[in-house]
Amino acid sequence: MSESIKNVLIIGAGGNLGPSILSALDADSHFTVSVLSRQSSKSTFPAHIKVHTVADDYPENELLGAFKGIDAIVATTAMNAPQKSFIAAAAKAGVKRYLPAEFGGYSRDPRTLEFLPMFQWKNDIVDYLKTQEGTGLSWTGVCTGPFLDWGITNGFLGFNVAARKAVIYGGGDSHFTATTLSGISAAVVGVLRKPEETANKYVFVSSRRTTGNEILAALEKVSGEKWEVEHRGIEETTKIGREKVGKGDFSGMMELIVALVYGGSGSDYTKDQELANGLLGLPEESLTDIVARVVKE
């Protein structure tokens, strides 16, 4: 298979991850990047970025118009986005590569689905992509683990930077791999620059292998302060998350994700997977540097 990818469109460019990927692709002169945006969206983009605006229900004819001449699509959308509609239109429009909204944990791992059965939607999307391979549309699932800097900044990983407080899950010494927003963006660029080597497969990347206690120590070192620490058990956190989700409160997914990350259940890609860092040109980052950027922000 011989591919050349130049024109890239991002769906979900205004979310948590999308702006970083947009910036990385825009900074690479090899690519011309544009975004897909709903009419009701309030997201704004740099003036030089082409925006394909479509109706909120994503009618196929409008998607086909937006996807015309596009070589690759990167989806950073939420779980309720109609990705199958995007994929079907992409195949019809002659798009060569589709990166689904796979970013995060590896949804094919049974341990992931044990904690987060609702993540089966990710597998359903990739299964559908596999049915489209005969059309000339290939795919790449980018598995990153948690978003490291983003997860520290917004408290997702248990750290409140402003208040100098931390929650340590379990003993705090279970290793996991995670990737920064810039690292994920660099991985996307790497995938699109090496389409043949990354076609129709999952790739696993990591900016850093670390633990909860290591992150806490780095935060205390960089901030020059001792932090207030609360300890929570993995089983307790899992139980709370499952109870919430069982009642229809999907904020419980947050507890389930941190229990998965800190509980050692397939969250260390250096043990369970082959990292594609070398292939994609993704370096390991210093935890101190990552934390210093977070504290400075």
C-alpha positions in Angstrom: 0.0 0.0 0.0 1.4 3.4 -1.0 -0.1 6.5 0.7 0.8 10.1 0.8 -1.1 12.2 3.4 -1.1 16.0 3.2 -4.6 17.3 3.7 -5.8 16.6 7.2 -9.2 17.4 8.8 -9.9 17.4 12.5 -13.3 16.6 14.0 -13.5 17.8 17.5 -10.8 20.4 17.2 -12.3 22.6 20.0 -12.3 20.0 22.7 -9.6 19.0 25.3 -7.2 17.3 22.9 -8.2 18.8 19.5 -6.5 22.2 19.9 -3.1 20.6 20.6 -3.3 18.3 17.6 -4.5 21.2 15.5 -1.5 23.3 16.6 1.0 20.4 15.9 -0.3 19.7 12.4 -0.5 23.4 11.6 3.2 23.8 12.7 4.3 21.0 10.3 4.7 22.4 6.8 4.1 19.0 5.3 0.4 19.2 6.2 -2.5 21.4 5.4 -5.0 21.2 8.2 -8.7 22.1 8.4 -11.5 21.5 10.9 -15.1 20.3 10.8 -17.5 22.4 12.9 -21.2 22.2 13.7 -23.3 25.3 13.0 -24.1 25.7 16.7 -20.5 25.4 17.9 -19.0 28.3 19.8 -15.4 27.1 19.2 -13.0 29.5 17.4 -9.9 28.8 15.5 -6.9 30.7 14.0 -8.0 32.9 11.1 -5.9 31.0 8.6 -7.4 27.6 9.4 -10.2 26.6 7.0 -13.4 25.7 8.8 -16.0 23.4 7.2 -19.2 24.2 8.9 -22.0 21.6 8.7 -25.5 21.3 10.2 -25.7 19.9 13.7 -27.1 16.6 12.5 -24.2 16.1 10.1 -26.1 15.4 6.8 -24.2 13.1 4.5 -24.1 15.5 1.6 -22.5 18.2 3.8 -19.9 15.7 5.1 -19.1 14.6 1.6 -18.5 18.2 0.6 -16.3 18.8 3.6 -14.3 15.6 3.1 -13.6 16.2 -0.6 -9.9 16.3 -1.2 -9.1 15.2 2.4 -6.4 12.6 2.9 -6.9 11.9 6.6 -9.4 12.6 9.3 -8.5 12.8 13.0 -11.5 12.4 15.4 -11.2 13.7 18.9 -14.9 13.6 19.6 -17.0 12.4 22.5 -18.6 8.9 22.7 -22.0 10.2 21.5 -20.6 11.6 18.2 -21.8 9.8 15.0 -18.4 8.4 14.1 -19.9 5.7 11.8 -21.5 8.4 9.7 -18.1 10.2 9.5 -16.5 6.9 8.5 -19.1 6.0 5.9 -18.8 9.5 4.3 -15.0 9.4 4.5 -15.0 6.1 2.6 -17.3 7.5 -0.1 -15.2 10.7 -0.4 -12.0 8.8 -0.9 -10.3 9.6 2.4 -7.2 7.5 2.9 -6.8 7.3 6.7 -9.2 7.7 9.7 -7.9 8.1 13.3 -10.9 7.3 15.6 -11.4 8.9 19.0 -9.5 6.1 20.6 -7.1 8.3 22.5 -6.7 7.1 26.1 -6.8 3.5 27.4 -6.7 0.4 25.2 -10.3 -0.6 24.8 -9.5 -4.1 23.5 -8.0 -5.1 26.8 -10.5 -7.2 28.7 -9.3 -5.5 31.9 -10.3 -2.1 30.5 -13.7 -3.3 29.7 -14.1 -4.9 33.1 -13.8 -1.4 34.6 -15.4 0.5 31.8 -17.8 -1.7 29.8 -19.2 1.5 28.2 -15.9 1.8 26.3 -17.2 -1.0 24.1 -18.3 1.8 21.8 -14.6 2.4 20.9 -14.3 -1.3 19.8 -17.5 -1.0 17.8 -16.1 2.0 15.9 -12.9 0.1 15.0 -14.9 -2.9 14.0 -16.8 -0.7 11.6 -13.6 0.7 10.3 -12.4 -2.8 9.5 -15.4 -3.3 7.3 -14.4 -0.3 5.3 -10.8 -1.3 4.6 -11.8 -2.7 1.2 -12.8 0.8 0.1 -9.3 2.2 0.5 -9.9 3.7 3.9 -7.3 2.6 6.4 -7.3 3.4 10.1 -5.0 3.8 13.1 -6.0 3.6 16.8 -3.7 5.7 19.0 -3.6 4.4 22.5 -2.0 6.9 24.9 -3.1 6.1 28.4 -4.3 9.1 30.5 -3.4 12.6 29.3 -0.7 13.3 31.8 -0.4 17.1 32.0 -4.1 17.6 31.4 -4.9 15.1 34.1 -2.8 16.8 36.6 -4.0 20.3 35.7 -7.7 19.6 36.0 -7.6 17.3 39.0 -8.5 14.1 37.0 -5.5 12.2 38.3 -6.1 13.3 41.9 -4.0 16.4 42.2 -5.3 19.9 43.1 -2.5 22.2 42.2 -4.0 25.4 43.4 -4.9 24.0 46.9 -1.7 21.8 47.2 -3.8 18.7 47.9 -3.5 15.2 46.5 -5.4 12.0 46.5 -3.2 8.9 46.3 -5.0 5.8 45.1 -3.9 2.4 46.5 -0.4 2.5 47.7 0.6 5.0 45.1 3.5 2.8 43.7 1.7 1.1 40.9 3.3 2.1 37.6 1.3 3.3 34.6 2.2 5.0 31.3 0.7 8.3 30.3 1.1 10.8 27.5 1.1 14.6 27.5 -1.1 16.6 25.1 1.9 17.6 23.1 3.1 14.0 23.1 -0.2 12.8 21.8 -0.1 15.5 19.1 3.4 14.5 18.1 2.2 10.8 17.9 -0.6 11.9 15.5 1.9 13.7 13.3 4.1 10.7 13.3 1.3 8.3 12.3 0.3 10.6 9.4 4.0 10.9 8.3 4.4 7.1 8.3 1.0 5.9 7.0 2.2 2.5 5.6 3.9 1.5 8.9 0.8 2.5 10.9 -2.1 1.2 8.7 -4.9 -0.8 10.2 -3.5 -1.3 13.7 -3.3 0.2 17.1 -0.2 2.0 18.1 0.8 2.5 21.8 2.7 5.6 23.0 3.9 7.1 26.2 5.5 10.3 27.4 6.3 8.9 30.8 6.1 5.8 33.0 5.3 6.9 36.5 3.3 6.4 39.7 1.0 8.5 41.9 3.7 8.9 44.5 6.3 10.0 41.9 3.9 12.7 40.6 3.3 13.9 44.1 7.0 14.0 44.9 7.6 16.0 41.7 4.8 18.4 42.5 6.2 19.0 46.0 9.7 19.5 44.7 8.6 22.0 42.0 6.2 23.9 44.2 8.6 23.9 47.2 5.7 23.0 49.5 4.5 19.9 51.3 1.1 18.8 50.1 -1.9 17.6 52.0 -2.5 14.0 51.1 -5.5 11.7 51.3 -5.4 8.0 50.6 -8.1 6.1 48.9 -8.3 2.4 48.1 -8.7 1.0 44.6 -11.6 -1.3 45.6 -13.4 1.5 47.4 -13.0 3.8 44.4 -14.1 1.1 42.0 -17.2 0.5 44.1 -18.2 4.2 44.2 -17.7 4.5 40.5 -19.8 1.4 39.7 -22.6 2.5 42.0 -22.8 5.9 40.4 -22.8 4.5 36.9 -25.4 1.9 37.9 -27.7 4.8 39.0 -27.2 6.6 35.7 -24.6 9.0 37.1 -21.8 8.8 34.5 -19.5 11.0 36.6 -18.7 7.6 38.1 -16.6 6.9 35.0 -14.0 9.2 36.5 -13.6 7.0 39.6 -13.5 3.9 37.3 -10.8 5.4 35.1 -8.5 6.4 38.0 -9.0 3.0 39.6 -8.0 1.4 36.3 -5.0 3.7 35.9 -3.7 3.4 39.5 -4.7 -0.2 40.0 -2.2 -1.8 37.6 -4.8 -3.4 35.4 -3.1 -3.1 32.0 -2.2 0.5 32.4 1.5 0.1 32.0 2.2 -0.2 28.2 5.9 -0.9 28.8 4.8 -4.3 30.3 1.8 -5.1 28.2 2.4 -3.6 24.7 5.1 -2.6 22.3 5.6 1.1 22.4 5.7 2.9 19.0 7.7 5.9 20.4 10.7 5.1 18.3 8.7 4.7 15.1 6.8 7.9 15.6 9.7 10.0 16.9 8.2 10.5 20.4 10.8 11.1 23.1 10.3 10.3 26.8 9.6 13.4 28.8 11.0 14.5 32.1 8.4 14.2 34.9 9.9 17.3 36.6 9.6 19.3 33.4 6.0 18.2 32.8 5.0 19.1 36.4 6.9 22.4 36.2 4.8 23.4 33.2 1.6 22.5 35.0 2.5 24.4 38.2 3.5 27.4 36.2 0.2 27.5 34.4 
